[in-house]
Amino acid sequence: MVKAPKGYRHRTRKLFKKNVREKGSIPPLSLVLREYKEGEKVHIVINPSVHKGMPYRRFHGKTSVVLGKRGKAYIVKVMMGDKEKILFVRPEHMRPLNIPQAQQA
């Protein structure tokens, strides 16, 4: 019997699947060029077509707080249960947290 592989992207076939109707495999420039400020909340949404700066699959769909910037990547803090994890994520794998206008006031 062959042992199951335990690579960095194992068991991600459905998790990293892209929408069939999505145009192109590259992320939109508005997401790549967006500057995030310190303390801003972001969602981690992994783009499988960009391998650089990709966080581990466990963090896909989590909300995090931007702590700073290191090179092209951002330093983000994610809460996993009661533990705090620090990640280095490129902007291709991040989406800004959209808070409705009624809640901002």
BELGIBEL-V280536 format. One record per pair of residues at least 12 apart in sequence whose C-alpha atoms are under 10 Angstrom apart, sorted by the first residue. I is the first residue (numbers start at 1). GAP is how many residues later the second one is. D is the distance in Angstrom with one decimal. If there is no record, write none. Layout:
i: (I,I)
gap: (GAP,GAP)
d: (D,D)
This chain:
i: (8,8,8,9,9,9,10,11,12,12,15,15,15,15,15,16,16,16,16,16,16,16,17,17,17,18,18,18,25,25,25,25,26,26,26,26,26,27,27,27,27,27,27,27,28,29,30,31,31,31,31,31,31,32,32,32,32,32,32,32,33,33,34,34,34,34,34,35,35,35,36,36,36,36,36,36,36,36,36,37,37,37,37,37,37,38,38,38,38,38,38,38,38,39,39,39,39,39,39,39,40,40,40,40,40,40,40,40,41,41,41,41,41,41,41,41,41,41,41,41,41,42,42,42,42,42,42,42,42,42,42,42,42,42,42,43,43,43,43,43,43,43,43,43,43,43,43,43,43,44,44,44,44,44,44,44,44,44,44,44,44,44,44,44,44,44,44,45,45,45,45,45,45,45,45,45,45,45,46,46,46,46,46,46,46,46,46,46,47,47,47,47,47,48,48,49,50,50,50,51,51,51,52,52,52,52,52,53,53,53,53,53,53,53,53,53,53,54,54,54,54,54,54,54,54,54,55,55,55,55,55,56,56,58,59,59,59,59,59,60,60,61,61,62,62,62,62,63,63,63,63,63,63,63,63,64,64,64,64,64,64,64,64,64,64,65,65,65,65,65,66,66,66,66,66,67,67,68,69,69,69,70,70,70,71,71,72,72,72,72,73,73,73,73,73,73,73,74,74,74,74,74,74,75,75,75,75,76,76,76)
gap: (47,48,49,39,47,48,47,46,36,45,31,33,42,45,46,29,30,31,32,33,41,44,30,31,32,29,30,31,22,23,24,25,21,22,23,24,66,20,21,22,23,64,65,66,64,63,62,60,61,62,63,64,65,40,58,59,60,61,62,63,58,59,57,58,60,61,62,34,39,56,30,31,32,33,38,55,58,59,60,28,29,30,31,32,37,27,28,29,30,31,36,37,38,25,26,27,28,29,37,38,24,25,26,27,28,36,56,57,22,23,24,25,26,35,36,53,54,55,56,57,58,19,20,21,22,23,24,34,49,51,52,53,54,55,56,16,17,18,19,20,21,22,35,50,51,52,53,54,55,13,15,16,17,18,19,20,32,34,45,46,47,48,49,50,51,52,53,12,14,15,16,17,18,46,47,48,49,50,13,14,15,43,44,45,46,47,48,49,13,44,45,46,47,44,45,43,40,42,43,39,41,42,21,37,38,40,41,19,20,21,34,35,36,37,38,39,40,19,33,34,35,36,37,38,39,40,32,33,34,35,38,31,33,22,19,20,21,26,28,33,34,33,34,16,17,18,32,13,14,15,16,31,32,33,34,12,13,14,15,21,22,23,30,32,33,12,13,14,21,32,12,20,21,22,23,19,20,20,19,20,21,18,19,20,17,19,16,17,18,19,14,15,16,17,18,19,20,13,14,15,16,17,20,12,13,14,15,12,13,14)
d: (9.9,7.3,8.3,9.8,7.9,7.2,9.0,9.1,9.6,7.4,9.1,9.4,8.0,8.3,10.0,9.3,7.2,7.2,5.7,9.1,8.6,9.0,9.1,7.6,9.9,8.2,7.8,9.0,9.1,9.0,6.3,8.9,8.8,9.7,6.8,7.7,9.2,7.6,10.0,8.3,8.3,9.9,6.6,9.2,8.6,9.0,9.7,6.6,6.3,8.7,7.7,7.2,8.8,10.0,8.3,5.4,5.2,8.7,8.8,9.7,7.6,8.8,7.4,9.4,9.8,9.5,9.2,9.7,9.6,8.3,7.3,9.7,8.6,8.7,8.2,8.6,9.7,9.8,8.2,9.7,7.0,8.3,7.6,9.0,9.7,7.9,5.3,5.2,5.5,8.4,9.4,9.3,9.3,9.4,5.7,5.2,6.1,8.3,9.2,9.8,8.5,5.7,5.5,8.2,9.8,9.6,8.1,8.1,6.9,5.6,4.5,6.3,9.7,9.0,9.6,9.9,9.0,6.7,5.7,9.0,9.9,10.0,8.5,5.7,5.4,6.2,7.3,8.7,9.9,9.9,6.3,5.6,4.6,4.9,8.7,9.5,8.4,6.3,5.8,4.4,6.2,8.7,9.9,8.5,5.7,5.1,6.2,6.2,9.5,10.0,6.8,5.6,5.4,5.5,6.2,7.2,9.6,9.5,8.4,9.9,9.2,9.3,5.8,4.7,6.5,9.0,9.8,9.6,8.4,5.4,5.5,7.8,9.2,9.8,8.4,5.1,5.6,6.7,8.6,5.9,8.0,9.5,9.7,9.8,7.6,4.5,7.3,9.6,9.6,10.0,6.6,5.5,8.8,9.7,8.8,9.7,9.5,7.4,8.3,9.8,9.7,9.7,9.5,8.8,7.4,9.1,9.6,8.9,6.8,9.2,9.5,6.8,5.1,4.8,8.3,8.2,7.8,9.9,9.7,8.4,6.2,6.9,9.6,8.5,6.7,9.9,7.1,7.4,6.2,8.7,8.0,9.3,9.9,9.5,8.0,9.7,8.7,9.8,9.3,8.9,9.7,9.6,10.0,7.3,8.5,9.0,10.0,9.6,8.9,6.8,8.3,9.4,9.4,9.5,8.1,6.1,5.5,4.7,7.4,9.6,9.5,9.5,9.4,10.0,9.3,5.3,6.9,9.4,9.7,9.9,9.2,9.8,9.6,9.8,9.8,9.0,9.8,9.6,8.6,9.4,9.5,7.9,9.5,9.6,9.9,9.4,9.6,8.8,6.5,8.0,9.5,6.0,5.2,4.2,6.7,9.4,10.0,8.0,5.5,5.3,6.0,7.2,9.5,5.7,4.7,6.5,8.8,6.4,7.1,10.0)
